[in-house]
Structures are given as C-alpha cells and as structure tokens.
C-alpha cells in the first residue's frame, strides 16, 4: 500500500536553488523524504518513527 504524505517542508540545510530535500509525514506516522525538484512525481524514502530517530541521531553525531 502506497502511503500518502502531507505537510511537506524543505530542510533548512537545503540549497534553495539546486539540492533540496523535503520531509513529510504519512497518516500512519511514517516520515517521508523526497527530492524537492521531483515533487509528487519522484520517489519517497520512507522511515518508521524509530528509523527516523536513529537516522537523525546519526546525522547529528557527524557534526
């Protein structure tokens, strides 16, 4: 079943003219990540809330 996402917002770390990613939330609570340039036509990387927390934690540890 394909999830529907809403509330897409652009990452504050995106380059507004070229390399932009957006995150949105599905009705099931999953987090989707997509390329802004492709919008609704592009693929969505889907994370469960737990996967998202681990992903974000790993990104923050890289700073």
Secondary structure, 3 states (H helix, E strand, C coil): CCCCEEEEEECCCCCCCCCCEEEEEECCCCEEEEECCCHHHCCCEEECHHHHHHHHHHHHHCC
